[in-house]
Amino acid sequence: MPPTTAQQRAIAYAPMIFAAISFVSSSYVIYHLLFQERQKLKRLYHRLVLAMNIALLPLSFTQVWSTMAVPEGTPYYAGAMGTMNTCVVQGFIKLMFMLTVSTYYVSLVLQALMGMRNNFKEENYRWIEIPTHLVAYCIPCMFAILFAVTENINPSGNGCFYAKAPHGCESNPEISCQRGQDIKYIVLIMGAIHISLYFVFPALAVLFMYFRMKKKRKEGVISGSGMTIIREKARKEMTHKVYLQLSIYLISTWSTCTLAVINAMYQAATGDFMYNLLILASCICTTGICFHGGLFHHSKDGGAIKRGICGQQCFPFTWTSVWTYSG
């Protein structure tokens, strides 16, 4: 069943305001790091945060662009005023930077985990930075190019994304697909990578931290000189803070992305949309940006979480804009 006129307008316009806030939030983080607190870039954590927010800018822009990139005259797309070229460009950016942001998200989890294993001596795990940048851009770019050359970027959801055209041709044998070669296994691989980056690896990292702390508690009293005891207590305190903040990161991210995952799974299984769910998932995913920013906005008086994964004071919106595309 096609969307109603009200649903078409909601799909096109509802996520725009939240995507615009995402763009501003990411821009603020970039400005803060480059011009206000440049010394923070000496830390690996802040350099990864900077890279993630740079990647979020084009992703946010595609959400603001919304259905305006869809070819003019496409049925059931309110505000469509683009061409097939603009559609492919929008879908290419979404596909690429969706995975790029996911990679940087995992890199923050990874550097937290390695920091704990290396007693927060950054020089021992700083080497992950260059491989992270290479993976974050090269692999997503390859996927996006593959989708583009096989004509699998077409109108879908609240803009252009992976889909065959016309809509419904995959599930309805009476409709012939005019665009889109069969690359279902590539789609499954990309989906599995995305789910692993957002859900599997971070959960395993949190569990590892939890059992490591539990093991340390069972080991009992710390022996040694006065300075050794102080350092060990400080290390345990930092590990606990990292575990606490990482857990909150995951809960907040999962709570804003779960509906998007459900919507994507439903679409993959049926070839159709639950339009009200699509609207809600799009808005919640982008609203989560504001939630993450407010959650980690620090004050000068501090708090248990303000030191964060970076091991020093973090700044407003340090975990802004982590979402997955919902349609």
Phi and psi in degrees as GROMACS dihedral restraints (atoms count N, CA, C in turn):
[ dihedral_restraints ]
;  ai    aj    ak    al  type     phi  dphi    fc
    3     4     5     6     1   -70.9    20    10
    4     5     6     7     1   158.7    20    10
    6     7     8     9     1   -69.8    20    10
    7     8     9    10     1   150.3    20    10
    9    10    11    12     1   -71.9    20    10
   10    11    12    13     1   169.3    20    10
   12    13    14    15     1   -60.5    20    10
   13    14    15    16     1   -40.7    20    10
   15    16    17    18     1   -64.1    20    10
   16    17    18    19     1   -41.1    20    10
   18    19    20    21     1   -65.6    20    10
   19    20    21    22     1   -39.4    20    10
   21    22    23    24     1   -59.7    20    10
   22    23    24    25     1   -43.8    20    10
   24    25    26    27     1   -68.4    20    10
   25    26    27    28     1   -39.1    20    10
   27    28    29    30     1   -65.8    20    10
   28    29    30    31     1   -41.6    20    10
   30    31    32    33     1   -61.1    20    10
   31    32    33    34     1   -39.7    20    10
   33    34    35    36     1   -76.8    20    10
   34    35    36    37     1   -40.8    20    10
   36    37    38    39     1  -109.5    20    10
   37    38    39    40     1   -27.4    20    10
   39    40    41    42     1   -59.3    20    10
   40    41    42    43     1   -44.6    20    10
   42    43    44    45     1   -74.6    20    10
   43    44    45    46     1   -10.9    20    10
   45    46    47    48     1   -60.4    20    10
   46    47    48    49     1   -44.9    20    10
   48    49    50    51     1   -64.6    20    10
   49    50    51    52     1   -39.7    20    10
   51    52    53    54     1   -71.3    20    10
   52    53    54    55     1   -36.2    20    10
   54    55    56    57     1   -65.8    20    10
   55    56    57    58     1   -36.1    20    10
   57    58    59    60     1   -64.5    20    10
   58    59    60    61     1   -39.6    20    10
   60    61    62    63     1   -63.8    20    10
   61    62    63    64     1   -39.2    20    10
   63    64    65    66     1   -59.0    20    10
   64    65    66    67     1   -44.5    20    10
   66    67    68    69     1   -61.8    20    10
   67    68    69    70     1   -44.2    20    10
   69    70    71    72     1   -65.7    20    10
   70    71    72    73     1   -41.7    20    10
   72    73    74    75     1   -61.5    20    10
   73    74    75    76     1   -46.7    20    10
   75    76    77    78     1   -64.8    20    10
   76    77    78    79     1   -38.6    20    10
   78    79    80    81     1   -63.1    20    10
   79    80    81    82     1   -37.1    20    10
   81    82    83    84     1   -64.4    20    10
   82    83    84    85     1   -44.0    20    10
   84    85    86    87     1   -60.0    20    10
   85    86    87    88     1   -44.8    20    10
   87    88    89    90     1   -62.6    20    10
   88    89    90    91     1   -46.2    20    10
   90    91    92    93     1   -62.1    20    10
   91    92    93    94     1   -43.6    20    10
   93    94    95    96     1   -59.2    20    10
   94    95    96    97     1   -45.6    20    10
   96    97    98    99     1   -73.8    20    10
   97    98    99   100     1   -38.2    20    10
   99   100   101   102     1   -81.9    20    10
  100   101   102   103     1   -28.2    20    10
  102   103   104   105     1  -122.7    20    10
  103   104   105   106     1   -28.4    20    10
  105   106   107   108     1   -99.9    20    10
  106   107   108   109     1   -40.7    20    10
  108   109   110   111     1  -132.3    20    10
  109   110   111   112     1    54.2    20    10
  111   112   113   114     1   -61.7    20    10
  112   113   114   115     1   -26.6    20    10
  114   115   116   117     1   -64.0    20    10
  115   116   117   118     1   -21.4    20    10
  117   118   119   120     1   -65.9    20    10
  118   119   120   121     1   -21.4    20    10
  120   121   122   123     1   -70.5    20    10
  121   122   123   124     1    -4.2    20    10
  123   124   125   126     1   -68.5    20    10
  124   125   126   127     1   -19.8    20    10
  126   127   128   129     1   -93.7    20    10
  127   128   129   130     1   137.4    20    10
  129   130   131   132     1   -57.9    20    10
  130   131   132   133     1   -42.1    20    10
  132   133   134   135     1   -54.0    20    10
  133   134   135   136     1   -48.4    20    10
  135   136   137   138     1   -71.2    20    10
  136   137   138   139     1   -30.7    20    10
  138   139   140   141     1   -68.0    20    10
  139   140   141   142     1   -36.5    20    10
  141   142   143   144     1   -69.4    20    10
  142   143   144   145     1   -38.7    20    10
  144   145   146   147     1   -62.0    20    10
  145   146   147   148     1   -42.8    20    10
  147   148   149   150     1   -60.1    20    10
  148   149   150   151     1   -47.0    20    10
  150   151   152   153     1   -62.4    20    10
  151   152   153   154     1   -39.8    20    10
  153   154   155   156     1   -64.8    20    10
  154   155   156   157     1   -41.1    20    10
  156   157   158   159     1   -73.4    20    10
  157   158   159   160     1   -29.2    20    10
  159   160   161   162     1   -63.5    20    10
  160   161   162   163     1   -41.4    20    10
  162   163   164   165     1   -68.2    20    10
  163   164   165   166     1   -27.6    20    10
  165   166   167   168     1   -73.0    20    10
  166   167   168   169     1   -23.6    20    10
  168   169   170   171     1   -60.3    20    10
  169   170   171   172     1   -54.6    20    10
  171   172   173   174     1   -64.9    20    10
  172   173   174   175     1   -31.9    20    10
  174   175   176   177     1   -66.0    20    10
  175   176   177   178     1   -42.3    20    10
  177   178   179   180     1   -64.0    20    10
  178   179   180   181     1   -39.1    20    10
  180   181   182   183     1   -61.0    20    10
  181   182   183   184     1   -39.9    20    10
  183   184   185   186     1   -65.3    20    10
  184   185   186   187     1   -31.2    20    10
  186   187   188   189     1   -71.6    20    10
  187   188   189   190     1   -35.8    20    10
  189   190   191   192     1   -68.8    20    10
  190   191   192   193     1   -38.6    20    10
  192   193   194   195     1   -60.5    20    10
  193   194   195   196     1   -39.2    20    10
  195   196   197   198     1    50.2    20    10
  196   197   198   199     1  -134.6    20    10
  198   199   200   201     1   -77.5    20    10
  199   200   201   202     1    -5.1    20    10
  201   202   203   204     1   -64.2    20    10
  202   203   204   205     1   -20.8    20    10
  204   205   206   207     1   -83.4    20    10
  205   206   207   208     1   -14.5    20    10
  207   208   209   210     1   -70.6    20    10
  208   209   210   211     1   139.7    20    10
  210   211   212   213     1   -53.1    20    10
  211   212   213   214     1   134.3    20    10
  213   214   215   216     1   -58.8    20    10
  214   215   216   217     1   135.0    20    10
  216   217   218   219     1    92.5    20    10
  217   218   219   220     1    -2.7    20    10
  219   220   221   222     1   -64.9    20    10
  220   221   222   223     1   127.0    20    10
  222   223   224   225     1   -61.5    20    10
  223   224   225   226     1   142.5    20    10
  225   226   227   228     1    69.8    20    10
  226   227   228   229     1    21.6    20    10
  228   229   230   231     1  -122.9    20    10
  229   230   231   232     1    99.1    20    10
  231   232   233   234     1   -66.0    20    10
  232   233   234   235     1   135.8    20    10
  234   235   236   237     1    81.2    20    10
  235   236   237   238     1     6.2    20    10
  237   238   239   240     1   -65.0    20    10
  238   239   240   241     1   124.8    20    10
  240   241   242   243     1  -147.6    20    10
  241   242   243   244     1    16.9    20    10
  243   244   245   246     1  -100.2    20    10
  244   245   246   247     1  -159.1    20    10
  246   247   248   249     1  -130.2    20    10
  247   248   249   250     1   177.7    20    10
  249   250   251   252     1   -64.4    20    10
  250   251   252   253     1   -31.6    20    10
  252   253   254   255     1   -66.1    20    10
  253   254   255   256     1   -45.3    20    10
  255   256   257   258     1   -65.1    20    10
  256   257   258   259     1   -33.6    20    10
  258   259   260   261     1   -64.1    20    10
  259   260   261   262     1   -45.6    20    10
  261   262   263   264     1   -64.7    20    10
  262   263   264   265     1   -40.4    20    10
  264   265   266   267     1   -62.4    20    10
  265   266   267   268     1   -46.4    20    10
  267   268   269   270     1   -62.1    20    10
  268   269   270   271     1   -46.2    20    10
  270   271   272   273     1   -64.5    20    10
  271   272   273   274     1   -37.5    20    10
  273   274   275   276     1   -61.3    20    10
  274   275   276   277     1   -46.3    20    10
  276   277   278   279     1   -64.0    20    10
  277   278   279   280     1   -43.4    20    10
  279   280   281   282     1   -60.7    20    10
  280   281   282   283     1   -50.1    20    10
  282   283   284   285     1   -61.2    20    10
  283   284   285   286     1   -43.2    20    10
  285   286   287   288     1   -69.7    20    10
  286   287   288   289     1   -53.1    20    10
  288   289   290   291     1   -79.0    20    10
  289   290   291   292     1   -17.7    20    10
  291   292   293   294     1   -60.2    20    10
  292   293   294   295     1   -45.3    20    10
  294   295   296   297     1   -75.9    20    10
  295   296   297   298     1   -31.6    20    10
  297   298   299   300     1   -62.8    20    10
  298   299   300   301     1   -47.2    20    10
  300   301   302   303     1   -63.2    20    10
  301   302   303   304     1   -40.6    20    10
  303   304   305   306     1   -60.4    20    10
  304   305   306   307     1   -39.4    20    10
  306   307   308   309     1   -64.9    20    10
  307   308   309   310     1   -42.7    20    10
  309   310   311   312     1   -68.4    20    10
  310   311   312   313     1   -33.3    20    10
  312   313   314   315     1   -59.1    20    10
  313   314   315   316     1   -47.2    20    10
  315   316   317   318     1   -67.8    20    10
  316   317   318   319     1   -33.5    20    10
  318   319   320   321     1   -63.5    20    10
  319   320   321   322     1   -32.8    20    10
  321   322   323   324     1   -67.8    20    10
  322   323   324   325     1   -39.3    20    10
  324   325   326   327     1   -65.3    20    10
  325   326   327   328     1   -42.4    20    10
  327   328   329   330     1   -63.6    20    10
  328   329   330   331     1   -44.4    20    10
  330   331   332   333     1   -68.8    20    10
  331   332   333   334     1   -29.5    20    10
  333   334   335   336     1   -65.9    20    10
  334   335   336   337     1   -43.2    20    10
  336   337   338   339     1   -65.0    20    10
  337   338   339   340     1   -44.5    20    10
  339   340   341   342     1   -71.0    20    10
  340   341   342   343     1   -31.3    20    10
  342   343   344   345     1   -62.3    20    10
  343   344   345   346     1   -42.2    20    10
  345   346   347   348     1   -65.6    20    10
  346   347   348   349     1   -40.7    20    10
  348   349   350   351     1   -70.4    20    10
  349   350   351   352     1   -24.6    20    10
  351   352   353   354     1  -108.8    20    10
  352   353   354   355     1    24.5    20    10
  354   355   356   357     1    54.8    20    10
  355   356   357   358     1    32.0    20    10
  357   358   359   360     1    61.0    20    10
  358   359   360   361     1    28.1    20    10
  360   361   362   363     1   -91.2    20    10
  361   362   363   364     1    98.9    20    10
  363   364   365   366     1   -61.5    20    10
  364   365   366   367     1   -30.9    20    10
  366   367   368   369     1   -62.1    20    10
  367   368   369   370     1   -19.1    20    10
  369   370   371   372     1   -83.4    20    10
  370   371   372   373     1   -16.6    20    10
  372   373   374   375     1  -134.1    20    10
  373   374   375   376     1    13.7    20    10
  375   376   377   378     1   -65.0    20    10
  376   377   378   379     1   -19.6    20    10
  378   379   380   381     1   -62.3    20    10
  379   380   381   382     1   -17.6    20    10
  381   382   383   384     1   -72.1    20    10
  382   383   384   385     1   -13.1    20    10
  384   385   386   387     1   -63.8    20    10
  385   386   387   388     1   -52.9    20    10
  387   388   389   390     1   -64.5    20    10
  388   389   390   391     1   -46.7    20    10
  390   391   392   393     1   -58.0    20    10
  391   392   393   394     1   -35.1    20    10
  393   394   395   396     1   -61.9    20    10
  394   395   396   397     1   -46.4    20    10
  396   397   398   399     1   -63.4    20    10
  397   398   399   400     1   -41.0    20    10
  399   400   401   402     1   -63.5    20    10
  400   401   402   403     1   -47.5    20    10
  402   403   404   405     1   -65.2    20    10
  403   404   405   406     1   -38.9    20    10
  405   406   407   408     1   -64.4    20    10
  406   407   408   409     1   -26.8    20    10
  408   409   410   411     1  -110.9    20    10
  409   410   411   412     1   -38.4    20    10
  411   412   413   414     1   -69.7    20    10
  412   413   414   415     1   -50.6    20    10
  414   415   416   417     1   -66.5    20    10
  415   416   417   418     1   -48.1    20    10
  417   418   419   420     1   -58.7    20    10
  418   419   420   421     1   -37.0    20    10
  420   421   422   423     1   -63.4    20    10
  421   422   423   424     1   -40.1    20    10
  423   424   425   426     1   -62.8    20    10
  424   425   426   427     1   -43.5    20    10
  426   427   428   429     1   -61.7    20    10
  427   428   429   430     1   -46.2    20    10
  429   430   431   432     1   -63.0    20    10
  430   431   432   433     1   -40.6    20    10
  432   433   434   435     1   -62.6    20    10
  433   434   435   436     1   -42.6    20    10
  435   436   437   438     1   -60.4    20    10
  436   437   438   439     1   -44.3    20    10
  438   439   440   441     1   -64.9    20    10
  439   440   441   442     1   -36.2    20    10
  441   442   443   444     1   -70.9    20    10
  442   443   444   445     1   -46.1    20    10
  444   445   446   447     1   -72.5    20    10
  445   446   447   448     1   -23.0    20    10
  447   448   449   450     1   -92.1    20    10
  448   449   450   451     1     8.9    20    10
  450   451   452   453     1    59.1    20    10
  451   452   453   454     1    35.7    20    10
  453   454   455   456     1   -99.5    20    10
  454   455   456   457     1    15.6    20    10
  456   457   458   459     1  -106.8    20    10
  457   458   459   460     1   112.5    20    10
  459   460   461   462     1  -148.2    20    10
  460   461   462   463     1   171.1    20    10
  462   463   464   465     1   -55.0    20    10
  463   464   465   466     1   130.0    20    10
  465   466   467   468     1  -163.2    20    10
  466   467   468   469     1   133.5    20    10
  468   469   470   471     1    65.8    20    10
  469   470   471   472     1  -126.9    20    10
  471   472   473   474     1  -104.8    20    10
  472   473   474   475     1    43.2    20    10
  474   475   476   477     1   161.1    20    10
  475   476   477   478     1  -137.2    20    10
  477   478   479   480     1  -119.1    20    10
  478   479   480   481     1   137.9    20    10
  480   481   482   483     1  -159.2    20    10
  481   482   483   484     1  -163.1    20    10
  483   484   485   486     1   -67.6    20    10
  484   485   486   487     1   124.7    20    10
  486   487   488   489     1  -176.4    20    10
  487   488   489   490     1   156.9    20    10
  489   490   491   492     1   -93.9    20    10
  490   491   492   493     1   160.1    20    10
  492   493   494   495     1  -129.5    20    10
  493   494   495   496     1   143.2    20    10
  495   496   497   498     1   -75.0    20    10
  496   497   498   499     1   165.5    20    10
  498   499   500   501     1   -59.4    20    10
  499   500   501   502     1   133.7    20    10
  501   502   503   504     1    95.7    20    10
  502   503   504   505     1    -6.0    20    10
  504   505   506   507     1   -70.2    20    10
  505   506   507   508     1   -22.7    20    10
  507   508   509   510     1   -71.3    20    10
  508   509   510   511     1   -37.5    20    10
  510   511   512   513     1   -99.1    20    10
  511   512   513   514     1   -14.2    20    10
  513   514   515   516     1  -113.4    20    10
  514   515   516   517     1   108.3    20    10
  516   517   518   519     1   -64.2    20    10
  517   518   519   520     1   -17.1    20    10
  519   520   521   522     1   -79.6    20    10
  520   521   522   523     1   -11.8    20    10
  522   523   524   525     1  -107.0    20    10
  523   524   525   526     1   124.4    20    10
  525   526   527   528     1   -87.6    20    10
  526   527   528   529     1   131.0    20    10
  528   529   530   531     1   -76.1    20    10
  529   530   531   532     1   123.3    20    10
  531   532   533   534     1   -93.0    20    10
  532   533   534   535     1   -23.7    20    10
  534   535   536   537     1  -135.8    20    10
  535   536   537   538     1   138.6    20    10
  537   538   539   540     1   113.1    20    10
  538   539   540   541     1   107.7    20    10
  540   541   542   543     1   -79.5    20    10
  541   542   543   544     1   164.2    20    10
  543   544   545   546     1   -80.5    20    10
  544   545   546   547     1   108.3    20    10
  546   547   548   549     1  -132.5    20    10
  547   548   549   550     1    39.9    20    10
  549   550   551   552     1   -60.9    20    10
  550   551   552   553     1   -32.2    20    10
  552   553   554   555     1   -71.3    20    10
  553   554   555   556     1   -34.6    20    10
  555   556   557   558     1   -64.9    20    10
  556   557   558   559     1   -40.0    20    10
  558   559   560   561     1   -63.0    20    10
  559   560   561   562     1   -42.8    20    10
  561   562   563   564     1   -63.6    20    10
  562   563   564   565     1   -40.1    20    10
  564   565   566   567     1   -64.0    20    10
  565   566   567   568     1   -45.9    20    10
  567   568   569   570     1   -63.9    20    10
  568   569   570   571     1   -41.1    20    10
  570   571   572   573     1   -63.4    20    10
  571   572   573   574     1   -40.7    20    10
  573   574   575   576     1   -65.2    20    10
  574   575   576   577     1   -39.3    20    10
  576   577   578   579     1   -62.3    20    10
  577   578   579   580     1   -44.5    20    10
  579   580   581   582     1   -64.2    20    10
  580   581   582   583     1   -44.8    20    10
  582   583   584   585     1   -63.2    20    10
  583   584   585   586     1   -41.1    20    10
  585   586   587   588     1   -63.6    20    10
  586   587   588   589     1   -41.1    20    10
  588   589   590   591     1   -65.8    20    10
  589   590   591   592     1   -37.6    20    10
  591   592   593   594     1   -89.3    20    10
  592   593   594   595     1   -31.5    20    10
  594   595   596   597     1  -118.1    20    10
  595   596   597   598     1   -45.2    20    10
  597   598   599   600     1   -77.6    20    10
  598   599   600   601     1   -59.7    20    10
  600   601   602   603     1   -60.5    20    10
  601   602   603   604     1   -47.7    20    10
  603   604   605   606     1   -59.6    20    10
  604   605   606   607     1   -38.4    20    10
  606   607   608   609     1   -64.3    20    10
  607   608   609   610     1   -41.0    20    10
  609   610   611   612     1   -64.1    20    10
  610   611   612   613     1   -37.2    20    10
  612   613   614   615     1   -64.7    20    10
  613   614   615   616     1   -42.4    20    10
  615   616   617   618     1   -64.6    20    10
  616   617   618   619     1   -42.6    20    10
  618   619   620   621     1   -63.0    20    10
  619   620   621   622     1   -40.2    20    10
  621   622   623   624     1   -60.6    20    10
  622   623   624   625     1   -45.0    20    10
  624   625   626   627     1   -62.9    20    10
  625   626   627   628     1   -42.0    20    10
  627   628   629   630     1   -60.8    20    10
  628   629   630   631     1   -50.1    20    10
  630   631   632   633     1   -70.1    20    10
  631   632   633   634     1   -29.6    20    10
  633   634   635   636     1   -66.6    20    10
  634   635   636   637     1   -44.0    20    10
  636   637   638   639     1   -65.3    20    10
  637   638   639   640     1   -38.9    20    10
  639   640   641   642     1   -63.2    20    10
  640   641   642   643     1   -39.7    20    10
  642   643   644   645     1   -65.5    20    10
  643   644   645   646     1   -41.4    20    10
  645   646   647   648     1   -63.8    20    10
  646   647   648   649     1   -37.9    20    10
  648   649   650   651     1   -64.7    20    10
  649   650   651   652     1   -34.6    20    10
  651   652   653   654     1   -73.3    20    10
  652   653   654   655     1   -20.7    20    10
  654   655   656   657     1   -70.0    20    10
  655   656   657   658     1   -20.0    20    10
  657   658   659   660     1    88.8    20    10
  658   659   660   661     1  -144.2    20    10
  660   661   662   663     1   -71.0    20    10
  661   662   663   664     1   141.3    20    10
  663   664   665   666     1   -85.0    20    10
  664   665   666   667     1   129.2    20    10
  666   667   668   669     1  -107.0    20    10
  667   668   669   670     1   162.3    20    10
  669   670   671   672     1   125.6    20    10
  670   671   672   673     1  -169.1    20    10
  672   673   674   675     1   -73.7    20    10
  673   674   675   676     1   174.9    20    10
  675   676   677   678     1   -60.9    20    10
  676   677   678   679     1   -44.2    20    10
  678   679   680   681     1   -67.2    20    10
  679   680   681   682     1   -36.4    20    10
  681   682   683   684     1   -63.0    20    10
  682   683   684   685     1   -42.7    20    10
  684   685   686   687     1   -63.7    20    10
  685   686   687   688     1   -42.6    20    10
  687   688   689   690     1   -62.7    20    10
  688   689   690   691     1   -44.5    20    10
  690   691   692   693     1   -66.0    20    10
  691   692   693   694     1   -39.7    20    10
  693   694   695   696     1   -67.1    20    10
  694   695   696   697     1   -39.8    20    10
  696   697   698   699     1   -64.8    20    10
  697   698   699   700     1   -40.0    20    10
  699   700   701   702     1   -64.9    20    10
  700   701   702   703     1   -39.9    20    10
  702   703   704   705     1   -64.1    20    10
  703   704   705   706     1   -42.6    20    10
  705   706   707   708     1   -64.2    20    10
  706   707   708   709     1   -39.6    20    10
  708   709   710   711     1   -63.9    20    10
  709   710   711   712     1   -42.5    20    10
  711   712   713   714     1   -65.2    20    10
  712   713   714   715     1   -41.4    20    10
  714   715   716   717     1   -59.7    20    10
  715   716   717   718     1   -42.5    20    10
  717   718   719   720     1   -63.6    20    10
  718   719   720   721     1   -41.2    20    10
  720   721   722   723     1   -65.6    20    10
  721   722   723   724     1   -40.9    20    10
  723   724   725   726     1   -62.1    20    10
  724   725   726   727     1   -44.3    20    10
  726   727   728   729     1   -61.9    20    10
  727   728   729   730     1   -42.7    20    10
  729   730   731   732     1   -63.9    20    10
  730   731   732   733     1   -47.4    20    10
  732   733   734   735     1   -69.0    20    10
  733   734   735   736     1   -39.7    20    10
  735   736   737   738     1   -61.7    20    10
  736   737   738   739     1   -39.0    20    10
  738   739   740   741     1   -62.6    20    10
  739   740   741   742     1   -41.7    20    10
  741   742   743   744     1   -67.8    20    10
  742   743   744   745     1   -38.8    20    10
  744   745   746   747     1   -53.5    20    10
  745   746   747   748     1   -50.3    20    10
  747   748   749   750     1   -65.2    20    10
  748   749   750   751     1   -45.2    20    10
  750   751   752   753     1   -60.8    20    10
  751   752   753   754     1   -45.2    20    10
  753   754   755   756     1   -67.1    20    10
  754   755   756   757     1   -39.7    20    10
  756   757   758   759     1   -68.9    20    10
  757   758   759   760     1   -46.6    20    10
  759   760   761   762     1   -62.6    20    10
  760   761   762   763     1   -38.0    20    10
  762   763   764   765     1   -65.3    20    10
  763   764   765   766     1   -27.3    20    10
  765   766   767   768     1   -93.9    20    10
  766   767   768   769     1   -14.1    20    10
  768   769   770   771     1  -108.1    20    10
  769   770   771   772     1   -11.6    20    10
  771   772   773   774     1   -61.4    20    10
  772   773   774   775     1   -43.5    20    10
  774   775   776   777     1   -63.5    20    10
  775   776   777   778     1   -36.5    20    10
  777   778   779   780     1   -63.6    20    10
  778   779   780   781     1   -39.7    20    10
  780   781   782   783     1   -66.5    20    10
  781   782   783   784     1   -43.3    20    10
  783   784   785   786     1   -60.1    20    10
  784   785   786   787     1   -43.7    20    10
  786   787   788   789     1   -62.3    20    10
  787   788   789   790     1   -43.1    20    10
  789   790   791   792     1   -65.2    20    10
  790   791   792   793     1   -39.7    20    10
  792   793   794   795     1   -66.0    20    10
  793   794   795   796     1   -40.2    20    10
  795   796   797   798     1   -63.8    20    10
  796   797   798   799     1   -43.4    20    10
  798   799   800   801     1   -63.3    20    10
  799   800   801   802     1   -42.2    20    10
  801   802   803   804     1   -65.2    20    10
  802   803   804   805     1   -35.2    20    10
  804   805   806   807     1   -78.4    20    10
  805   806   807   808     1   -34.7    20    10
  807   808   809   810     1  -110.7    20    10
  808   809   810   811     1   -18.8    20    10
  810   811   812   813     1    76.5    20    10
  811   812   813   814     1     9.9    20    10
  813   814   815   816     1  -131.7    20    10
  814   815   816   817     1   176.6    20    10
  816   817   818   819     1  -112.9    20    10
  817   818   819   820     1   149.1    20    10
  819   820   821   822     1   -97.5    20    10
  820   821   822   823     1    99.2    20    10
  822   823   824   825     1   -64.5    20    10
  823   824   825   826     1   -39.6    20    10
  825   826   827   828     1   -65.2    20    10
  826   827   828   829     1   -37.0    20    10
  828   829   830   831     1   -67.5    20    10
  829   830   831   832     1   -39.3    20    10
  831   832   833   834     1   -59.1    20    10
  832   833   834   835     1   -44.9    20    10
  834   835   836   837     1   -62.7    20    10
  835   836   837   838     1   -48.7    20    10
  837   838   839   840     1   -63.5    20    10
  838   839   840   841     1   -44.4    20    10
  840   841   842   843     1   -63.1    20    10
  841   842   843   844     1   -41.3    20    10
  843   844   845   846     1   -61.7    20    10
  844   845   846   847     1   -43.9    20    10
  846   847   848   849     1   -70.7    20    10
  847   848   849   850     1   -43.2    20    10
  849   850   851   852     1   -65.5    20    10
  850   851   852   853     1   -41.1    20    10
  852   853   854   855     1   -60.0    20    10
  853   854   855   856     1   -43.1    20    10
  855   856   857   858     1   -79.0    20    10
  856   857   858   859     1   -29.3    20    10
  858   859   860   861     1   -66.5    20    10
  859   860   861   862     1   -30.2    20    10
  861   862   863   864     1   -57.8    20    10
  862   863   864   865     1   -24.5    20    10
  864   865   866   867     1   -58.3    20    10
  865   866   867   868     1   -49.5    20    10
  867   868   869   870     1   -64.0    20    10
  868   869   870   871     1   -39.0    20    10
  870   871   872   873     1   -61.4    20    10
  871   872   873   874     1   -47.1    20    10
  873   874   875   876     1   -63.2    20    10
  874   875   876   877     1   -40.3    20    10
  876   877   878   879     1   -64.1    20    10
  877   878   879   880     1   -45.8    20    10
  879   880   881   882     1   -66.4    20    10
  880   881   882   883     1   -34.2    20    10
  882   883   884   885     1   -62.3    20    10
  883   884   885   886     1   -36.5    20    10
  885   886   887   888     1  -110.3    20    10
  886   887   888   889     1    17.9    20    10
  888   889   890   891     1   -70.7    20    10
  889   890   891   892     1   118.9    20    10
  891   892   893   894     1   -95.0    20    10
  892   893   894   895     1   158.2    20    10
  894   895   896   897     1  -115.6    20    10
  895   896   897   898     1   164.6    20    10
  897   898   899   900     1   -67.6    20    10
  898   899   900   901     1   -24.2    20    10
  900   901   902   903     1   -75.5    20    10
  901   902   903   904     1   -18.4    20    10
  903   904   905   906     1    82.0    20    10
  904   905   906   907     1  -156.4    20    10
  906   907   908   909     1   162.8    20    10
  907   908   909   910     1   175.1    20    10
  909   910   911   912     1   -64.8    20    10
  910   911   912   913     1   -25.4    20    10
  912   913   914   915     1  -105.1    20    10
  913   914   915   916     1   -11.9    20    10
  915   916   917   918     1   -63.6    20    10
  916   917   918   919     1   -25.7    20    10
  918   919   920   921     1   -72.8    20    10
  919   920   921   922     1   -31.0    20    10
  921   922   923   924     1    62.7    20    10
  922   923   924   925     1  -170.2    20    10
  924   925   926   927     1   -64.4    20    10
  925   926   927   928     1   -27.7    20    10
  927   928   929   930     1   -71.4    20    10
  928   929   930   931     1   -15.5    20    10
  930   931   932   933     1    81.1    20    10
  931   932   933   934     1     9.9    20    10
  933   934   935   936     1  -155.1    20    10
  934   935   936   937     1   177.2    20    10
  936   937   938   939     1   -59.2    20    10
  937   938   939   940     1   133.6    20    10
  939   940   941   942     1   -99.8    20    10
  940   941   942   943     1  -179.8    20    10
  942   943   944   945     1  -120.6    20    10
  943   944   945   946     1   170.7    20    10
  945   946   947   948     1   -58.5    20    10
  946   947   948   949     1   144.3    20    10
  948   949   950   951     1    63.0    20    10
  949   950   951   952     1    37.1    20    10
  951   952   953   954     1   -70.8    20    10
  952   953   954   955     1   -18.2    20    10
  954   955   956   957     1  -124.4    20    10
  955   956   957   958     1    45.3    20    10
  957   958   959   960     1   -76.1    20    10
  958   959   960   961     1   150.4    20    10
  960   961   962   963     1    69.9    20    10
  961   962   963   964     1    22.9    20    10
  963   964   965   966     1   -84.3    20    10
  964   965   966   967     1   110.6    20    10
  966   967   968   969     1  -144.3    20    10
  967   968   969   970     1   169.7    20    10
  969   970   971   972     1  -116.1    20    10
  970   971   972   973     1   154.8    20    10
  972   973   974   975     1   -70.5    20    10
  973   974   975   976     1   136.5    20    10
  975   976   977   978     1  -102.7    20    10
  976   977   978   979     1     1.0    20    10
